[in-house]
Amino acid sequence: MRKTHSNFFMTLTDRRSKVIVCKTAAMVIGKLERRRRRKAQQTLDYMVASLDKYFKLYKIQGIYLFLKMRPGQYVANLIRSLSARKIFLVKVFCRRKLPFSTTRGRRKKF
């Protein structure tokens, strides 16, 4: 799962890392709803609902969650949405890109 500028990307893969389905928030919500300001919780609920048929087709009972962003409240919302469908999280991995240097922010002026 990746979030870029208020847009979510979810990719469902099998154990061999082959892609089953890839969904974005814009694909799930549609063109009419895109213009209206939406909340992250509503977007995640719609995205998980659109993945229901794949959960049933492949008989998925547990998933591993790989995050490419900082964990926040949306993770709790995702867990709540998945647990309502009787799907549990096995483990959560956080894969954040680290900067090349250890310095952060602007350089101090002397």
N, C-alpha and C positions, 0 to 999 in steps of 0.2 A: 504494500500500500504506500502510495506517495501522494503528497499534497503540494500543489504548486499554485500559488496565488488564488487561494480559495477554490481550487479545483482538485478533486480527488481522483486518483487512478487506482483501480483494484485489478489485480491479475490473479486468477485462480489457476494453479498449476498442479500437476500430479507429482508423485514422488521422484520421478525422473527429470523433473524440471521442464516438462513439456507443457506449453500453455493450453489450457482448456478454454478459457474465456478471459477477455480483457474488457473492463468497463470503465467509463469515465462518468463524472457527474453530469456533464452536458449530454451524454448519450442517454442516460437514464431519465433525466428530468424532461428533456425535450426543448424544442425551440421556443415555445411560448413562455415557459416558466423560466427560461434562462435570463430574460431581461429583468425579472423581478428579483429583488434581493432575497436570498434564501439562507437559512441557517445550516450549519454543518451537521447538526443532529438530524434534521429532515433529509438532508442529502444522503447521509449514511443509511438511514432507514430505507430510502428508496433504492439505494444500491444493493443492500442485502436482500431486499424483496425481489429485485431483478435476478439475483443469483439463486433463488429458491429452486427453480427447476433443475439447475445443475447439481445442487445438493441432493435432491431426490434421485436424479438420474444416476449419479455416481455413488450414491449411498454414503455420503460424507457425514461422519459423526464428530470428527475433531479436526481442527486445523492449526497450522503453525502460522503465526503472524510475523512478517518481516516488515519493519518500519524503516523508511528512508527519511524520516523526519523526527523531530523531537516529540516524545509522547506527551499527550495532553488529555483534555476532557473527552475528546472524540474517541479515545481508546475505550474509556468506560462506557460510552454510548454504543460503541461497536460490540463490546462484550455483552451488554444488556440486550441488544438486538439479536445477537446470535444465540444467546441462552434462551430467548423466547421461542426460538426454532429448534431447541434441543441440540444445538451444536456447541461444543465446548472448545476452548482454546487450550491446546497442549502446551505451547510455549510461545513467548513473545521475544523476538530478536530485534535489536535496534542497530541498524547499519547507517550511521551518520558519517558523512565525509569529514575528515579532519583537515585542518589547514596545514599547509606545508611548513609554516613556521609557528612558533609558539606565541608570537606577538599578536595582540588583538587590538583593534581600534586604530586610532590615529597616533602618529608619533608625537611625543611630547616636545614642545618647543622650549628651548632654554633661553 
